[in-house]
Amino acid sequence: MTGLALLALLVAPDATAVEPHPDSREVKLLLEAAPFADRRPAFEQYWAVVVEATAEHGVGVLPTHQPFAERHRRVVFLDTEDHALRARGFTLRQRADYLGERPDEVVELAVKYRSPDLEEVTGRQLRTPRFASTTELEEDVGYDADAPQHLRHVYSKRTRIDTDWRPGRTLSGWKRFFPDLLELGIPKSAPVVPVHGAHLEEYRVSPGRLDFGDGLVADADLTLWTEADHTPLIAEFSFGHPVDPLEPEPAVDRMVAFFLDLRVHSQDWLAEGTTKTAFTYGRTPPPAEEH
C-alpha cells in the first residue's frame, strides 16, 4: 500500500477532503487485564514488547523522566438505565484524580459524540454555556474486529469541563452542564446513573514517546481499569499526536506498519473488542453497538 493510500485510510474517508480535519489522533490496542494483576511488572513487560516492535520499523523511542509513575483516577460512565445516550452516539463520563487516598472533589465532566462521519461529528453541538470548557475533535484508530489486518477509524467530538458542582439524578439535572443532551428526545425525567453501577479505578503510565520521523511524534500510554476492589478489568496501549493535514507520507507509513505489526508482537496480551468504553458497556449486552 502506498503512502498516499495509507494517509487516505487514516485521515479521512474521502481522500479529496482536506477540511475539516481532526485536531488529534489516538491509536488504541486493547489488552487482557489478567497479566496486570501486578501492575508495575506488567507495564514494564508490555512496554518491552512495544520497544521490540519499534526496533523492527525504525521508530525512535524517547523515554520519559519517570516512565512508570502512575496517575490514579476514578472513572464513572453515566447513562440512562436503558443506555439511551449511547444508543444516540453519546457517552457521558465523570473522572477525578486521586489526592492521596480519596478522589478530588473537583471532577472532570465530559460528553463525547462518536461517528464514522467526520462532517457529522464536526457539526455536532456540545455546548457548555455556563462553564469554561475544552472541545476536541479526535480520530480514534484501532483494529477492525472482523478483519484484524485492517484498521478502523471513528471520529469523536468531546467537550470537557472541571467543576465541583454535581448534576442531579435525572437528565434534566444536566441542563446547566451540557444542555444539548436535553434535545435528544430522551425524557428529561429519565434517571442518569453509573453504567452497570461501576466506579472504575484507572491507573495510567506514560513510559515514552514514539518518533515516526519527519516531525510525527506520539505520546504513548498504558492504562489499566480495575473494579473498586482493584480486580483488573481491561487494559490498553495507546499513542496519540496532533494531526497535521499535510502529514508526511513516510512517517504515516511507518506508523501504520508499526501498529499492524504490534498486534503480532502482542498475541499473548490481546483482548477482544475495540475500546475501553465499549468494554464497559458490554459487560452485559448493551442496547446498541458503538459506532
Order of alpha helices (4+ residues) and beta strands (2+ residues): alpha-beta-alpha-beta-beta-alpha-beta-beta-beta-alpha-beta-beta-beta-beta-beta-beta-alpha-alpha
